Amino acid sequence: MVGVNFNFRDIINNSSSFYLLPLLVIAVYAVTMAPSIFFKLNFSWKKSMAATTLLSSRLSLIIATGAIALKLGIINDSLNGTIILVAIISCTLSPLIFNILTKDRNINLS
């Protein structure tokens, strides 16, 4: 079971993992914002950005990547915990950002 052994103290005690956390969160959103250019062809920028924020919340994919890298010995437990925390943060923030971007009730998402 991946993620059961998540230890937040490992992240705090390892400064490199702790400082890597905001960079990974930014990277998750930066990578998924690229498709907004293609959405822009048919929708406004606001709708495009709202749609791509929902693409950012991919909990199982991020955690599976960390688990595989940990099993292969590419990363340590602290970095795996950071990756799990990034997945949790992105899955929490993405719907909130979507709601903020679509706050105007006159927006038709179809």
Backbone bond lengths (Angstrom), bond angles and torsions (degrees), N, CA, C in turn:
res aa  C-N    CA-C-N  psi(-1)  N-CA   C-N-CA  omega(-1)  CA-C   N-CA-C  phi
1 M - - - 1.448 - - 1.530 108.54 -
2 V 1.284 114.46 113.95 1.459 121.23 -177.79 1.523 109.69 -79.15
3 G 1.308 116.35 136.99 1.451 120.92 176.99 1.506 114.14 93.18
4 V 1.328 117.58 -13.41 1.459 120.10 179.63 1.517 110.38 -69.25
5 N 1.315 116.41 -34.18 1.460 121.17 -179.39 1.523 112.90 -88.51
6 F 1.312 117.28 21.65 1.464 121.80 179.36 1.523 109.71 -63.15
7 N 1.319 116.20 125.01 1.450 121.71 -178.71 1.528 108.73 -125.48
8 F 1.314 115.70 107.68 1.465 120.60 -177.50 1.521 111.51 -67.08
9 R 1.309 117.67 -29.92 1.472 120.53 -179.93 1.518 112.40 -65.23
10 D 1.337 117.41 -31.02 1.468 119.91 175.80 1.524 110.95 -61.72
11 I 1.319 115.91 -37.70 1.469 119.98 -179.74 1.519 110.27 -68.74
12 I 1.320 116.40 -43.54 1.470 120.51 -178.58 1.529 111.05 -68.31
13 N 1.318 117.43 -39.28 1.466 121.30 -177.74 1.521 112.64 -72.99
14 N 1.303 118.33 -26.19 1.456 122.03 178.27 1.527 108.15 -99.59
15 S 1.317 116.09 104.62 1.463 119.91 -173.43 1.531 112.61 -64.08
16 S 1.326 118.07 -33.31 1.465 118.65 -179.37 1.529 111.13 -66.29
17 S 1.323 117.72 -37.83 1.462 120.23 176.67 1.516 111.60 -69.84
18 F 1.329 115.38 -36.98 1.468 119.91 179.88 1.522 111.10 -65.47
19 Y 1.327 116.99 -40.96 1.466 120.14 179.94 1.532 111.94 -76.92
20 L 1.317 116.76 -21.18 1.457 121.00 178.88 1.527 111.89 -76.39
21 L 1.326 117.31 -21.86 1.463 122.52 -176.55 1.534 113.38 -55.24
22 P 1.348 120.23 -53.60 1.473 118.35 179.84 1.525 112.99 -64.69
23 L 1.333 117.20 -32.24 1.461 119.56 178.62 1.527 111.37 -66.85
24 L 1.319 116.55 -38.85 1.464 119.63 178.08 1.524 111.84 -69.01
25 V 1.326 117.04 -37.90 1.469 119.75 177.42 1.528 110.17 -63.67
26 I 1.320 116.44 -44.17 1.468 120.54 177.37 1.526 110.30 -62.38
27 A 1.320 117.07 -40.81 1.470 120.77 179.99 1.526 111.52 -64.08
28 V 1.328 117.26 -39.38 1.471 120.39 178.96 1.520 110.13 -60.47
29 Y 1.332 116.87 -43.69 1.462 119.49 -179.29 1.527 111.96 -76.28
30 A 1.321 118.02 -33.48 1.467 120.12 179.54 1.525 111.24 -66.14
31 V 1.320 116.07 -40.30 1.466 119.71 -179.60 1.523 110.96 -66.39
32 T 1.309 117.02 -37.52 1.465 118.83 -178.15 1.525 113.21 -85.12
33 M 1.308 118.17 -9.73 1.463 119.81 177.17 1.526 111.88 -80.41
34 A 1.318 117.58 -15.75 1.466 120.48 178.82 1.531 112.49 -60.03
35 P 1.341 120.00 -40.44 1.470 118.52 178.54 1.523 114.40 -66.15
36 S 1.324 118.05 -13.82 1.464 119.10 179.36 1.523 111.37 -62.70
37 I 1.319 116.89 -23.72 1.462 120.51 176.49 1.538 109.82 -63.54
38 F 1.337 115.74 -39.63 1.463 119.51 179.41 1.528 111.70 -74.20
39 F 1.328 115.91 -35.77 1.469 119.12 175.52 1.522 110.84 -64.78
40 K 1.331 116.65 -28.90 1.460 121.72 -177.65 1.523 111.62 -63.81
41 L 1.312 117.02 -22.60 1.465 119.69 179.46 1.526 111.58 -62.68
42 N 1.338 117.21 -31.20 1.463 120.51 -177.37 1.522 114.10 -115.29
43 F 1.328 117.49 -15.52 1.460 120.77 -174.80 1.523 110.34 -130.74
44 S 1.328 115.54 169.71 1.467 120.05 176.67 1.531 109.37 -74.20
45 W 1.355 115.41 167.86 1.467 119.29 179.34 1.521 110.78 -61.82
46 K 1.318 117.25 -38.30 1.462 120.77 -178.18 1.526 110.66 -63.91
47 K 1.324 116.85 -44.73 1.463 120.60 178.04 1.524 110.73 -66.96
48 S 1.320 116.57 -38.80 1.463 120.76 179.75 1.520 111.49 -63.39
49 M 1.316 116.81 -45.23 1.463 120.85 179.29 1.526 110.77 -67.03
50 A 1.319 117.54 -37.83 1.461 120.84 178.30 1.530 110.37 -63.72
51 A 1.307 116.99 -41.90 1.468 120.26 -179.84 1.522 111.48 -65.84
52 T 1.316 117.35 -41.30 1.462 119.24 -178.08 1.528 112.63 -73.01
53 T 1.321 118.53 -23.26 1.468 118.24 175.64 1.521 110.42 -67.48
54 L 1.313 117.33 -32.45 1.465 118.93 176.50 1.530 111.54 -70.21
55 L 1.324 117.28 -26.54 1.459 120.55 175.81 1.527 111.62 -71.21
56 S 1.322 117.89 -18.37 1.463 121.97 -176.59 1.519 112.99 -76.33
57 S 1.293 118.43 -20.89 1.461 120.01 -175.83 1.524 110.61 -90.66
58 R 1.292 115.92 86.52 1.468 122.18 -179.03 1.525 109.19 -124.48
59 L 1.300 114.42 73.44 1.462 122.94 -173.62 1.520 112.75 -57.22
60 S 1.293 118.18 -52.98 1.464 120.71 -173.87 1.524 112.31 -66.18
61 L 1.318 117.70 -36.52 1.458 120.82 -178.80 1.526 111.09 -66.92
62 I 1.325 117.01 -44.11 1.463 120.84 -179.22 1.528 110.23 -66.64
63 I 1.324 117.49 -43.88 1.460 120.43 -178.56 1.527 110.62 -68.01
64 A 1.328 118.03 -38.98 1.466 120.64 177.98 1.525 111.34 -63.87
65 T 1.315 116.82 -38.87 1.460 120.63 177.38 1.525 110.84 -61.70
66 G 1.318 116.39 -44.07 1.460 120.29 178.04 1.516 112.19 -64.56
67 A 1.317 117.35 -40.00 1.462 121.15 -180.00 1.524 111.70 -65.79
68 I 1.321 116.25 -40.74 1.467 119.70 178.84 1.520 110.32 -66.60
69 A 1.319 116.96 -44.19 1.462 120.17 179.21 1.528 111.06 -63.68
70 L 1.318 117.76 -37.31 1.460 121.27 177.60 1.523 110.81 -66.52
71 K 1.317 116.95 -41.98 1.464 121.23 179.98 1.521 111.55 -65.96
72 L 1.328 116.72 -35.10 1.464 120.95 178.16 1.525 112.63 -79.14
73 G 1.320 117.15 -8.26 1.462 121.14 179.41 1.517 113.90 81.66
74 I 1.320 117.24 15.68 1.463 121.55 -179.37 1.530 110.73 -76.60
75 I 1.334 116.72 -36.06 1.461 121.77 179.63 1.529 109.17 -124.00
76 N 1.338 115.53 164.22 1.463 120.47 177.64 1.529 110.20 -98.49
77 D 1.330 115.88 178.03 1.471 120.72 -177.96 1.524 112.17 -62.03
78 S 1.322 116.54 -36.40 1.460 120.38 -178.81 1.523 111.23 -64.99
79 L 1.308 116.63 -44.62 1.468 120.08 179.53 1.532 110.68 -69.24
80 N 1.322 117.43 -34.65 1.461 120.10 175.49 1.530 110.05 -63.20
81 G 1.320 117.19 -41.13 1.458 120.30 175.77 1.511 112.19 -61.99
82 T 1.331 116.54 -37.99 1.461 120.67 176.76 1.521 110.95 -64.03
83 I 1.312 117.01 -40.64 1.461 120.93 178.92 1.528 110.56 -65.12
84 I 1.327 116.97 -40.75 1.463 120.52 177.28 1.523 110.30 -63.20
85 L 1.326 116.75 -41.56 1.462 120.69 179.10 1.529 111.23 -65.68
86 V 1.318 117.89 -37.13 1.468 121.64 175.82 1.528 109.84 -61.42
87 A 1.320 117.22 -41.55 1.465 120.98 178.37 1.525 110.79 -63.45
88 I 1.321 116.51 -42.35 1.464 120.27 179.13 1.526 110.69 -64.76
89 I 1.324 116.70 -43.60 1.472 120.76 -179.67 1.524 110.70 -64.20
90 S 1.339 117.28 -44.76 1.468 119.18 -177.97 1.531 111.53 -66.78
91 C 1.321 116.80 -35.41 1.472 119.23 178.74 1.520 112.13 -73.41
92 T 1.311 116.60 -22.42 1.464 120.42 176.79 1.522 111.21 -85.11
93 L 1.318 116.72 -43.39 1.464 121.06 -175.85 1.530 113.75 -75.54
94 S 1.316 117.70 -34.84 1.467 120.08 -173.55 1.524 113.79 -58.76
95 P 1.328 120.15 -48.47 1.468 118.34 176.83 1.528 113.04 -65.33
96 L 1.331 116.56 -32.41 1.465 119.37 177.94 1.525 111.19 -66.49
97 I 1.333 115.89 -43.04 1.465 119.71 177.98 1.521 110.02 -65.04
98 F 1.331 116.70 -40.65 1.465 120.35 177.27 1.527 110.62 -58.75
99 N 1.325 117.28 -45.32 1.466 120.47 179.11 1.517 112.12 -63.42
100 I 1.321 117.31 -37.23 1.464 120.55 177.96 1.532 110.21 -66.15
101 L 1.321 116.69 -43.11 1.464 120.21 -178.38 1.526 112.89 -71.07
102 T 1.320 116.88 -25.45 1.464 120.01 -179.64 1.524 111.03 -109.47
103 K 1.308 116.62 27.50 1.465 121.13 -177.98 1.523 112.38 -63.72
104 D 1.316 115.78 -33.22 1.458 120.06 177.12 1.519 108.28 -65.23
105 R 1.304 117.15 115.90 1.467 121.73 -174.79 1.532 112.27 -72.39
106 N 1.329 117.70 -8.75 1.453 120.19 179.51 1.526 112.64 -85.75
107 I 1.337 117.04 -2.93 1.453 119.87 -179.45 1.524 109.12 -75.62
108 N 1.303 115.81 126.31 1.460 121.91 176.25 1.523 107.05 -98.38
109 L 1.325 117.20 114.28 1.469 120.76 -175.46 1.517 114.03 -82.34
110 S 1.292 117.45 -0.38 1.472 118.55 178.97 1.503 111.56 -92.85
